[in-house]
Structures are given as C-alpha cells and as structure tokens.
Amino acid sequence: MEKERVRRIVVTGATGLLGWHASARLHAANCTAAFRNEPRPFDVVALDHHGFDDPAVLRDAVTGADAVLHFAGVNRASEQEVEKGNAAIAETLVQGCREAGASPHIVYANSTHAASDTPYGRGKKRAGEILAAFSSRYTDLVLPHIFGECARPRYNNVTATFIEQVISGETPQVDPQGRVQLLHAGAAAQAAIDAGLDGAAGTLRPEPRPMTVAELLARIENYHASYGANVFSDLDDAFEVALFNSYRAALYPDGFPRPLKLNSDARGTLFEAVKGGGGGQTFLSWTEPGATRGNHFHLSKIERFLVLEGEAIIRIRRVLDDTVWEYRVSGDTPAVVDMPTLHTHSIENVGSRPMLTLFWTNEVFDPASPDTYADPVLR
C-alpha cells in the first residue's frame, strides 16, 4: 500500500483570527495522527506579515506547497493603504509562487464587502482578480462577519467588541437598524482547508447566521448573566455553542477559578456542580499523587473541571502558543475551571493523596468523533 504523502499547507496571516483558527485545525489533524502513531498528514507553514517582507522567506514557504490559505490582508490603515495594500500582498504572493515555480491551490479569504465601492471593497476585489489571473487553481472564499475565540475586540469585530464590553460592565452602543451575517472563524477556516485539499475551484460562500446587531448583543448579555449565576445556556445549536465559546474564551486568563456557593448546616455541605447546558455527560475520576490527566484540546466541546477531594494544578495553553496559565484548586474550597476551546489543558495531582475530580462536558462522548486532540500543555 502506497504511503500517504504529507501535504504542505501555507497559511498566510497566520497570527490573525482566521489564520490561527486554520492553523489550529491543521495542528489538530497532526495531533490525531501522532496519537495514533501515524505519519502527520500536514506540513503547516505559518506566515505572518514579515513573511511578505522577505522574498526568500516567501519563496521557501511556497516551494512544494499543495495549497495556500490566504488570509493575510490590510483592514486598518488609511483608505489608500487599505485599497492598495491588499492588492500588493496578492501581487507579492503571486511573485513568490512564480519565483519558486510553485502552483499551489490558492484559497483566498475574500469578503462580502468586495461588492461595495469602498477602499476596502475595491482592494479586496482587486486582490481576488490578481490571484484568479495567476492560476485556475483558485477558490474565492467570500466571507461575511467573522467571530470566534480570541478575536481582537475594538478591531473590526463587533462580536468581540460586544463581548469585551459586556464582561467589563460597559453599555455598548447599538445601531437599531444594524444587521450582521455571522460565521464562526472555525467554520470559515474549515471551509478554506477543505477547498484547498479538495482543489475546489470557483466561488464558495459559506452560509452565515443573520441577525440584528441588537439580537447579537442580547445573546451575549444572556450568556453573561446566566454564566455568572453558574448556569449554562441551552447548547443544542452549533452556532450558539460557537458564540458561547467565543464569549467564554474572553474570560481568560483572569475569570477563573470560579468558587461555588457552599450551603452548609449540621448535616454537612451541599453545592451545585453544573446547571443547564442541555444535559451532556458527567464522570468522576481518581488520580494518584503526581499523575496528570488531560493534555488535550477541543475545537467545540465544553469541559468543566471540579476537584472534589485533593489538591491540583490546572494548566491551560492556547494552541500553538507558549504561554501557560496555572490555576491552583482544592477540594477544600470547590471551584470550577471551564476549559476554553482551542486551548490545550491538563490537571495534575500535586497533593499527597489520591484526588477525586468531577468532569462535565456538554455532549456525550462519541468515540467516532471525540473532538479531543492530544497535545501536551508543557512542551
């Protein structure tokens, strides 16, 4: 049987929202292969804006590339810079491919704004024309308003801005006539990956979730109110889960652990571990002193850790990043830590006796689709 070839995937704008989500998903596939002792399927080359400043770096990146997921662009600058910058980046990418003799399938993260006669719209449209003229191996991925975990607030992202304002107690300004067409960054990134791997040429328009700006804010406010009362919102819709996960990720690193209300009397103590969320799955584990559980991440699954007996350190690291957050928790003062999606996490028993931990997830474990990717927190 012929060995599966490793595919070289170049991700431009890799430090941006879409670039990071795409890189994380490709990394997840490589993590799955490593866990199974199989060859990794992807050689992922992450390019930030510095990669377009050095022709040699760009040429080396695209050499032998099967696909380029082109997320790099300019959206915050003067009108002239925005209009010319996106076209210039596309020209640079094409030139790099020519110099390397490369003909990858290019997936371009275009925008619905490309149809508008604005500096940004004209720049995005022109960039697409340049890429389409270079090769027939081209996908025009037309994207609406993007939201997602680790989006930058107050930077062309209304969802992230609302989330930050609601968490900080501000009162957001809302255009009563405003409407948004929302698509999770993970869904957009997966659409780009699939198009690049399948060689799907032409125009691709992922279906968004339309709503008014007021409705978007109301959803975020509801999440914040119920979650603050230790109640999970209904999580029976993939869009709602994605939006809720985007809100939860913004609470880190300072929003946890969250102490639980203890109700004590002569009989003992009672506290509520999990409320709401539509069910899911609860399980308990004993962990021996010095042992560690976890060292994995999820793309959409919500997971709660609650130490009932013993001492632990919970560690969390954003996927593809090096910063590790640590949370000391104890069964003596029960406090929950909910794992943010796209962050690898672990729990270590740092006590001298076995540790009892309650774990809860918002969905029943499916071995055929576990949404669990082995990735050590401490690298």
N, C-alpha and C positions, 0 to 999 in steps of 0.2 A: 504494500500500500504506500502510495507517494506521500511524503511528509508535507504537512500543511506549511505553506510559505508565510513568513512573518510579513505583515503589511506595514509599510511605512506611511504614517499619517502625520501631516504637518498641520498644526493648529496655530493660526495667526491670532494676535490679540489674546494670547493665552492667559494673561493676567486679568482680563476683563471678565464680566459676568458670564457671557456665553462661552468664551474660550475656556474658562475654568470649569464650567459645567461639562463641556465636551471632553476636556482632558480627564476629569474625574470619572466619567463614564467609560472612557477607554482604559483608564487605570483599573477600574473595577473588573473589566474583562480580563486584564492581565493578572489581577489578583486571584480571580477564579481559576485560571489556568495553573498558576503557581500552587494553589491549594490542592489541585488535582494531580500535581507533578507532571503537568503537560507543558509543552512549549508555549511561551506567551504569544498571543496572536498579533500584537501590535508593537511596532517601534514608534513611539509617540515623540514627535519633535515639537516642543513648545517654543513659539516665537513671540516675544513682546515687541514693542516699537523699536527697541535697539537693533533687532534683527533686520530691520529695513534700512538702518543707517550704515551697515557694513555689507557691501556686495558679496564678500567672501563667505560671510556667515549665512546669508540668504541662499547663495548658490549651493553651499554644502547641505543646507537644510532640505532643499527640494530635490537634490540629486537622488534618483531612485524612488522618489515618492509615488505612492499609489494614489493618494488623494491629498488635497489641500482644503482644509476647512477654514475659509477666510472670514474671520470675524473682526480683524483689525480695521479701524476707521477713525475718523475725526468727527466728534459731535459737540465739542465745547471749545470754541475759539471764535475769532472774528468771522463774519459772514464770508469774507473772501477766502480765509484759511479753511473753513469748513467745506466750501464748494470745491476748491482746488485740491485740498488735502486728500479727500477720498479717492479722487481720480489719480492723484500722484502715487498713492500707495498701490493702487491696482497696476499702474504702469511699472512700478518697481518690481512687483511680484511677477509680472509677465517677463520683464527683462531678466530676472533671476532664473526663471524657468528656461528661457532661451539660452542663456549662458551655460546652464547645466545640461542642456539637451534633454530636459525633462518634459514629460507630457502627462502630468497627473490630472485626475478628475478634480475640477475646482468647484467647490460648493461655496457660493457667495451669500453671506448673510445680508440680504437686501432689506429694504424697509417699505412698508405701505406708503411712506412719505415720498418715495421716489416718483410717485404720480403727481406730486404737488410742485408748483412753480415757486419753490423757495430755494435759498442757497444750499440747504442740507439736501432737499429733494433732488435738485439738479446734480449735486455732487454724487449722491448715491446712484442715480440713474446713469451718469456718465461712467462711473466705476464699473457698473454691470456691463455696459456696452464694450468697454475695453477688454474685460475678461471673456465675454462671449465671442469677440472677434478673434481672440487668441486661439481658442480651441472649441471644437464641438463637444468636447468632454466637459460640460459645464452645466451646473444647476443653479438657477436663480431662485434662492430660498427667500420668499417675501414674508417678512415677519411683522406682526402687529406690536402692541405694547408688551414688553417682556418684564416678568417679575421672577424672583427666585431667591433662594438662600444666598446671603452675603452680597446682595445687590447694594450699590452705593446710594445712600439717601442724599437728597438735595442735589442730584446729578442726573437729570433727565430720566428719573424713575419715580413716578408718582406713588407707586405702591410702597417702595422702600421709604420714601419720604413720609407717607402717612404712618407707616409702622413706627418709625423713629419718633414722630411727633406724639402718637398715642402713648407709646411707652414712657416718654418723658413728661406726659401730662399737658402737652400743648393742645391748643384748639386749632386744627388745620383749617385753612381757607379752602372752600369748595365752590367750584363753578356749578351752579344749579342746572345749567344746560349741558355740562360736560359729560362725555361718554368715553369709555375705553373699550378696547378689544384686547383681552388679556390672554397671554400664553406663557406657561411656565418655562423658565430657561432650560430645564431638563428636557421638556418635550421638544423644544426648538433644537437643542443640541443633539438629541437622538435622531431627529429628522435629518439633520445635517450629516451625522455619521452614517445613517442608513443610505442616504443618497450617494455619499462618497464611496461606500463599499459596494453598492449595487450598480453604480455607474448610471444612475437615473438622470438623464439629461432633460432639460426643459425647465419650466417654471413650476415651483412647488409652493403651495400656500397652506400651511397647517391651519386647522380650524381653531379660532380663538373662542373665548367666552366673553360675549358682550355684556356690558352693564353700565349703569351710570356711575359717575365719579362718587356721587353720594352713596350709592349702594356699596361700592368698594370700601369706602370709609366705614360704613355701618358694619360690614363684616369684620373688619379689623378691630373695631371698638368692641364688638360682641366677643371676639376671641379673647381680647384683653380682660374684659370684665369676668367672663366665666373662668378663664385660666387663673386669674388672680384669686378666685374663690376655690381653686383646686378642682375645677370641673372641666373635663374635656368637651369640646363642642362635638356635634354629630360629625362623624368621619366616614360617611358612607358614599362619598363622592370624591373621585380622584382630584378634581380641581380644588375642592375645599381642603383636602389633605395637603396639596401643594402650597396653597395660600397660607394655611395654618402653619406648615413647616417653615415657610419664609418668615412668618411672624416669630416663631419660636427661636429660630437661629439668631435673630436680632437681640434676643435677651442675653446672649452670651457675650463675654465671659462672666459678667457680674450678677446675673439674675439667679444664680444657683450656688449652693443647695437651697431648697425651699423647705423650711421647717413645717411640720404638720401640727395641727391643733390636737393636743392631748386632752382627753376627757377622763379625769381620774376621780375615783371615790374609794370607799373602803374595800370594794371588791377588786380594784386594780385599775388598769388604764385601757382605754379604747381610743383608736384613731382610724380615720378613713384613708386607705391607701390609694385608691383610684376611683374616680367617679366619672360617668359619662363615656364618651368615645365610641359608643355603639357596640360595646362588647369586647372583642379581641380575645387575648389569651393571657392567663396568669400562671406563673410557675415559680417554684421555690428551689433553692439550691443551698447545699452546704459546701463551703470552700475551706480547705485546710490552710493553716498558717503558712504564709509565704507564697501561696499559689495565686495565680492570676487567671481571670476569665475575660472573655471578650476578644479584644484586639481585632475588631472588625468594624465595618461601617455599613450604613444602609442608604439607599437612594430615596426611599419614600417612607419606609416603616418608622413608626414612632415607638420608642422603647424607654421604659421607666426603670430606674434602679432605686431600690429602697432597702437599706441594710436594717435588719430587724434585731440581729444579735451579733456583736463583734465590732471590729474596727477595720476601716477600709480607706484606701485612696482610690478615687475615680480619676482617671486621666482621659483627656479629650484632646484630639489634634485635628485641625481642619485638613482634609485630604490634600496631599501634595504640598503642604506647608510644614514648617518645622516647629512652630510654637506649640508647646504642650501646656494645657491648663490642668491644674490639680485641685481636687476637692476632697477634703478630709471629712468622712462621715462616720457615724457611730450609731449602734443600736440603742445606746442610752438616750440619745436625742434624735428620734427618727426624722429624717429629712430626705426629700426626693431630689433626684437629679434625672432630668429627661434628656436623652441623648439627641443632639441636633443631627439632622440628616446631613450626609456628605461630610461627616466628621467621624474619624475612627476613634474608638473608645475602649477602655478596659477598666476592670476593677480588681484590685489586689488586696488580699487579706494581710494587713500589717499588724494584726493582733497576735496574741499568744494562744488563742483557742479557735476552734472552728467558727466560721462566720456564716450566719444564715441571711440570705438575701432574697427578697421578692422581686421578680422581674415581671413587667407587664408590657405587652405590645398591642397595638390597635388592630392587629389582624392575626388570624390563626395561622400558624406556621405551615407553609406548603413546601415540602421537600423538592417539588418540581420547579418552584420559583421562590427561593428562600429570601431574596433581596438581602443577602448577607455576604460581605466581601472581606475575606481575611486580609488584614493589613496592620502590622504592629504599630502601636502608638509610639513606643520608644524605638527609634530607628538607629 
